[in-house]
């Protein structure tokens, strides 16, 4: 049986909207699979009201993040740490309110950054980019969210108020229907 096309995947996601599907994520190898390859499918998804996340700026440069935002309409970027290499992409992400899902430990393990010492989480935060802190895959990375928050405090000097802002960013950028969780 052949793999489904991107449009078929979007249609399947839309078919399950009544069962809680609220967003679409593009992830996997960036090299050789630029975001614009998926523009038609993501246009359908956006038009239907699905939230859009794209993993970009991890194993390829900042240009993938630019395209994820401008071509696919991503409001969340998985990782995105390489935007510090291009100030114009950093400004685009910050000014459009796109949220980066930062995974410090995973970013080291995947070689998105050389080491924790070179991780740009503090630089991104101070530049006003909306960030959330995540574990990526706890079973592979062997890290909990508590571990990642502790790392921010101990290694990067984040305060409890800073952590509160990161958690508020996560709430603001979540793809959920407010009526389903009793918020309206």
C-alpha positions, 0 to 999 in steps of 0.5 A: 500500500502506498504512503498517503499524500500530504493532502490525504493526511490533512483530510484524515486529520480533518475527519478526526476533528470531532475526536480532538485533532486540532493541529498538524505537525511537519517533522522529520529530516529537513535536508531534502524536504523543504517546507514549500513541498507541503504548502498545498496541504498546509494551506488546506489545514490552515483554511480548516482551522488546524494549528500548524507546527513545523520542526525546522531550524534543527538539522538545517539552517534558519531558512527552513524556519522562514519558509515554515512561517511564510509558506506554511503559516506555522505558529509553532516551530519545533526547535528553531534554534538556528534562527540565531544565525540569521537576525532577519529570521529571528525578527520574523519569528519574534515579530509574528509571535511564532513560538519556538518549542525548545528542547535543550537536552535533545538539541545537544543530542541531535547536534543542533547545538554543539553543547549546552554551553553554546545553546541559544535559549538565553539569547532567544529569550532575551531577544523576546522570542516566544519560547516553550521548554520541552523534552522532545522524546523523554524515552530517548533523551532520558530527561523530564520536563522538570529536568529541563526547567532545572537546567534553565535555572542552574545553567542559564540563570532563568528565574522562577518568573522567567519559568512562569513566562515560559509556561504562559507561552505554552498555554497561549500557543497550545492548540486546543478548543477552549470549550473542550477544556472548560475555559469558556 
